[in-house]
Amino acid sequence: MKHVFTSIVCCLLFATNGLDVWAEPPSPQITVAADSPVASQNTHVKGDGGLSLTSQKPNIVLIMADDLGYGDLGCYGQKLMSTPRIDQLAASGMRFTQAYAGAPVCTASRSVLMTGLHNGHTPARDNVPHYSTYFQEDDVTIAEVLQPAGYRCGGVGKWSLGDTGSVGRATHQGFDSWFGYLNQDHAHYYYPEYLDDDDGRLELAGNAASREHYSHDLLTDRALQFIRESQASPFFLYVAWTLPHFAAKDEDPDGLTVPSTAPYSDRDWDERSKKYAAMINMLDSDVGRILDLLSELELEENTLVIFTSDHGGHWSVPKPLKTNGALRGYKRDLTEGGIRVPFIARWTGTISANQTNRDVIAFQDMLPTFAELADVSPPQGIDGISVVDAMQGKKLDSTREFLYWDYGHCRARYDQAVRWKDWKGIRQGAGSDLQLYDLASDVSESHNIAANHPEIVRRIEAMMDGAVTPSERYPIGKRYRGRPLWTREK
């Protein structure tokens, strides 16, 4: 039986590090044309008088970029690419500098986010093996915590946790609506032939050739539509954009599909750098469109907005752009470059402006945080803690001992990592010696000091050994040789 909970609303957006204040550009007019291909066929219809608010629980908008590095944003130190709207978001709220993704890859990180269970026993622990569903009937998601209290829960973008028709699909896991990609491999195409639309499809026949509909634009239009339709009652909107994730090479030889390289077309850069920077520009602009709509609808003081990324940036991003800033490693690594992410929270009137927070938080903390805001109990046995106090500038009183990640269960090498206080332990390969770093003085993890601290090493090794619940779906050391379940021909 699924757990039954009460719900709440907050707005979440995902990004990277640094805190510069930018002048805000003029607000664009936000509309979704009635004949737009993204206009929902399952429109939420209000009565003559609309729906009335029965409480002041905040709306939640969770915006998560895909493969956005810690150093890709101006407010986290980016010098070449401009992100004025996200920087302005940071200046009007709180920028976290020690926030962590659930995992170094997409599916597992989203599983941690949705369930509040860390990488050692969340349902989905890696992108492989490929399964038609990662969530089962008894798994409890953020949406299932919020929905029973009367909140409308919607999502756009990449779900990655259950395919069409499976029990793991978003609309079977607490979401009233979902538009985008249920399967992560489908999300490698920015000009798809269709997008999943609740339990059906929005057909885009011939789009791969015509390139008429760029998927990010359709996802954003639907997100704006959801906010407009849900404004009279509490809502949770999960914006899981696919930008700036790499594209399939058969769609773009550089793996960076964009309609144009504007506004960087005239830069003296290589073409790949222009394309990636254009992706970041689109991401930034559409964060601005969401913020502008919240302002237009006078929802800013009743909406928590958080912006983050699902994990670190990809190794293929051109090196001059410094996608992960000073952090070592990339997506798929358990060094800081693979798992430390930008995280910005804004709740006008509740979160003070222009704040930098150095508390250690992680994706598993979102479910209990939203539960506290909704005044409901989270599921028992989760790993996350509420970070409401941290967002309000209070001391985060955490009873959590450590953070845990792993990766590569069914790959060539199985890695594990633990953060305990300022210590970071990494094991690269089952049974290998532990590497130890002091993040307070060595955030780039360039000096392995394990030989100097044998007691710390033993303690972290014990944490690693006790953090994992074995899973038949992820047999450690058994190499997966399968193929993706979704193909472009389907």
N, C-alpha and C positions, 0 to 999 in steps of 0.2 A: 504494500500500500504506500502510495506517495504521502509524504508528510503534508499536513495542512497548516498554512501559516497566514499571517496578516501582512499587508504590504505598505510600501512607501515610494516616494519619488525623489530623485536626485539627478543631476546632470554630470556625466563623466566625460573627460577628454584626455587623450594620451599624447605625450611629447618627450623632450629632452632637457639639457642644462644651461644655466646662465640667466641673468635677469636684467635685461635692458628694457627701458620704456620707449615704445614707439608711438608716433603720432597715428591716430586711428584714421583710416581712409574713409571716404563717404560710404554710408550704408547703402548696399544695393537693394533694389526692390525684390522681395522674395515672393515668388508666385510659382504655382505649378499649374500649367495649362490643363484644362479639362480634357483635351485630346492628347495629352502627353502619353507616350507608351507606358510611363511609370505610374499613371493614375490608377490607384488600386481598384480592383473589381469588387473588393469587399469593404467598401467605404463604411466607416463608423458613423452611423446616422444618429443625430441628436434629436430629442423631442422639440416641440415648438419653443419651449423655454430654455432649452439646453440642459446640461447636467450641472447641478449645483455642488459646490465644494462643501463637504461635511467636516473637514478638518484642515489644518494647516501643515500637514505632512509635506515635506518637500518633494518636488518632482526630481527624477534622476535621469540625467542624460549621460551615458557612458560612451565616450568616443575613444576608440582604440585604433591606432594606425597599425600597419602590418610591415614588419621589418624596419621600422624607423629607428635609427641609431641614437644613442645618448647625445651625440654631438651634432645632430642634424638641425637643431633649432637655435635661433639667435639667443634666446633666453638661457641656453645651456652652452653658449660659447661659439656657435657657428659664425664664421666670418665671411664666407663667400655666398651663401644662400640666404635670402631674406625671408623671414617668417613674421611679419608685423602683427598679424591678428592673434597668433598663438602667444607671441611675446606680450601683447597687450592683455591677453587672458592671464598670463602669469603675473603681470604687474597689478592686476586688479584682484588677485587672490594669493594662493600659496603654492610655492614651487618646492617640491620634495627633491632632495639630492641623493637620498639613499633608498630609493624605491626599487623593488625587484619584481620581475616577471615570474610567472609560475614555472617556466621551463625555457630552455633555449630554442625550442621549435614551436610551431603554431598550434597543433592540435593539443598537445599536453598543456601548454600554457593557458589555453582557453578552458580546458577541463579544470585546472586549478582555480581559475577565475570564477567559473560558474558554480563549483561545488564547495569551495573553502577547504579542500583537501590538498595537501602538498604533493609534490612530484613522486613521493615514495609510495603513496597509495591512492592517488586520484584515479578515476576509471581509465582515462587515456593518458599514457605515459610517454608516448613518442608518436611521430608521424607514421611509423611502420611498426608492426605489420598493418596492412590496409584492412579495415573492417567496414562493413556496411553500417554498423552502428558502434559507437563507443560508450554511449550512455544506455543504461538498462532501465527497466520499469521502476526500480526502487531508488535510483539516483535522484537527488534533490538539487535543483538549480536555484540561482538567485531569483529568477522569474517565478518559481513555485513558492518561494518565500514571500514574494510581494503580491502576487496575483490574488490570492484569496481575500485580501483585505480591501479589494475593490479597485486595485490599480490596473490600468490598462498597460500591458507589456508588449512592446514591439521591438523588432530588430531588423537591421539592414546590414548587408555585407556577407562576410565569410563566417559560417557557423562551424563547420568542420567536425561536428561531433555526432552526426547521424544523417544518413542519406534519405532521400525521398522514400516514404512508405515504411521507414524503420521506426522503432520506438524511441530512437535517439534524435529524431528530427525536432527542430525547435518548437513547432506547434504542438508537440506531444510532451514538451518539457517546460510548460508554463507560459510560453509566448502566445499571445493572441494573434500575432501576425509576424511573418518573417518574409523578407524580400531580398534575394541575392543568390548566394551560392551555398548550398548545403554541403557539397563535397569540396574539399580543399584543392583537389587537382583541377576541377572545373574553374576555380578562381584564378588559375594561371592565365586565363584569357580575358582581356579587357574589351574585346569585341565578340562577345559570345552569341551563339545562335538562340539561346534562351536564358532566362533567369528563373530560379525557383520563386514561386509566389504563393505563400502559405502552403497548402498541400497540392497546388497545381503549378502551372508554368506561365510566364509571360513569354510568348513566342517572339523571336526576333529573327525570323527566317532570312537568310542571305546577309546577315550582319557582318559575318567574318569577311566577306568580300566587299560589301558596300561601305563598311566602317561608318555607318550612320549613327549608331548609338554606342557611345563610350560608357561602359558600365558604371564607372564612378559617378558620372552625372546622373544616371538613373537612380542609383542608390541614394544620392544626396536629395534628389527631388522627393523620393518616397519618405525620407527621414523628415523633411520639412512638412510634408503632407500629414505625417503621423502627429507631429507636434500641434499643427493647426486643429486637427480633428479631436485631439485629446486634451486641449487646453482647459476645458471646464471641469476636469476630474484629474486626480493624481495619475501620473504616468511614469513608466520606466522605459526609456529608449536606449537601446544598445546599438551604437553606430560602429560596426566592425568593418571599417573601410579596408580595401585591399591595397591601397597606395601606402608606401612606395614599393611593395613586393615585386620581385622580378616577374616578367611575363614568360610564357612559353616561347622558345626560340623559333618555332614555326609561325608564330604571330609577329615577332620582331627579332631580327638577327642579333640585336644587342641585348635582348631580354628586358627591354624598357619601353613598353608600348605607351605612347602619348599622342594626343591629337596634333600637338605642335610643341616646339621647344620654347615658346614664349613664356616669360619675358627675357629669356637668356639667349635668344637666337643670335644676337649680335656679339656675344661674348667670345673672346679669343680662347675658347675651350675646345676640348675634343667633344665629339657628338654625344658620347655616352654621358659625359658630365652634364651637358645641356639637358639631356632627356631626364636624368635623375633629378636635377634641380627643378625642372618643370613639374615633375610629379610632386615635389615638396611644395611648390607654389600653389598647385591645385588643392592640395591637402589644406594648406594654410587658409586659402581663400574660402574654402567651404566650411571650415571651422568658423570663420567670420560670418558666413551666411546663417549658420545655426544661432550664433550669438545675437545677430541682428534680429532674427525672428523672435527670440526670447524677449528682447528689448521691446520690439514692436507690440508684442502681446502682453507686456508688463508682467512677465513671469520671472524676472531676474531674481527678485528677493525670495522667491519660493522654489528655486531650482538650484540644486547642487550640480555643478559641471565639473567633470574630471576628464582630463586628456592624458593618454599614455600610449605606449607601444607594446605589442605582444612579446617582444624580446629585443635583442640587440640587432644592429645593422648587419647587412650581408657583406661577405668578404669581397664581392665583385664590385662594390661601389668604388668609383675612381678614388684613388688614394688622396689626391689633393683636397677632396671634400671632407675628409676626416669624419666619417659617419659616426664613429664611436668616441670621438674626442681623444682624451688621454688614456682611455680604458684599453686594456689588452684583450684581443680576441674578437670574435664575431658570433653571429648566429651559429648555433650548434656547439658552441664552446661554453664551458662552465666557469671560465674566467669572467671578470666583470663586464667585458665587452659583449658577452653573450646574454647576460641576464639582468644587468642594471639598466633601468629604463627611465625616461623622462616621466614625470607624473605631476600634473598641475590640477589643483582643486580651487574652484571659485563658487562661492555662495554669497551673493551680495547681501551685506548686512549681518551676516553670521561669521564668515571667514574674513578677517582683516586683510586689507590690500597690501601688496608689496612685501609679502612674507616669504622667508626661506626657512624650510624645515629640514633638519638633519636626522629626524627619527628614522629608524629602519622599519619599513613597511613592505608588504608583499601582496601579490594578487589574492592569496587566500584570505586576506583581511577584508575584502570587499563585501562578501556575503554577510558576515557578522556586523560590519559597519552599517550596511543598509537595514539589517534587521533591527539594530538599535534605533535608527532614525524612524523606523516604522513602528517601534514599540511592540515588537514581536520577538519570540525566542528563535534563535537559529537552530538548525539540527544539532543533535548531540554528537560529540566525537569529531568535530571538525578541527582543523589546525589553525585557522585564522583567528585573529583578535579584532575587536572593534577599534578603529582609529579615529572615532569621532572627537575624542579629546584633543588629539594631535591637530586635527583640522581647525579646532577652535582655539589653538594656541596654548593649550594646557599641557601639562606633563603627561606623556604617554606611559601609563603604569602597566607594563607588560609582564605577564607571568610566563611568556614563551621563552624557552631556553635557547633555541637556535632555529635557523632556517635551513632547509634541505632541498637539494636538486639532484637529479641524475639524468643520464642520457646514454643511448646506445645499447639498450638491452638486447636487441636482436641485430646489432650491427657488428662491425669488426672489433670495436673496442667499447667497453662499458665504463663510463666515467661517473664519479660522484663528487658532490661538493657540499660543504657545510659552512655557514657563517655563524660564529658564536662570539658575541660581543664585537670587538674589532678584528678578531682572528678569522681568517678564511683558510679552510683546508680543502685541497683538491686532490683527488685520486684519479689519475689518468690511466685507466686499465685496471680490471679486477685484480686484486692482490698486489698492486704496485705500491711503491713507497708514497706516503702522503707528502704533498707539497704544502708549506705553511707560509702565509703572508699576513702582515700587519697592515690592514687597510687604513688605519689612522695615519700612517706615515708612508704607505706604499700602495696607493690606489691603483697604480699601473701593474701591480703584482710582478715586479721585476727582480725581487730579492727573496729567494726561498730560504727561510730561516728555520726550517724544521730541525736541523741538527742542534740548534741552540735552545730548543724548547721541547724536550722529549715528553714531558708530562702533558703539555698542551696537545701534542700530536696524539698521544694515547687517548686522551679524553675525546678528541674530535673523531678518532677512528671508532670509538665506542658509539658515539652519536650516529655515525654513518651506518654502522652495522645494525643498530636498533630502529632506524627510520624506515626501513623498507618492509612492506608487506608483500610477500611473493605473489605473483600473478601468473596463472597459466597462459594468459594472453601475451605476456611479455617474458618469455623464458630467457634468462640472462645467459649469454654465450651461444645461443642457437641462432645462427645467421639466417635472416629472412631473405628469401630469394624470389618473392612474389612480385607481381606487377600491380600498378594502380587499378582500382575497380572502375574508375571513370575514365573514359577515353573520349576524344573529340568526335569520334564517329557515332557515339551513342545518341 
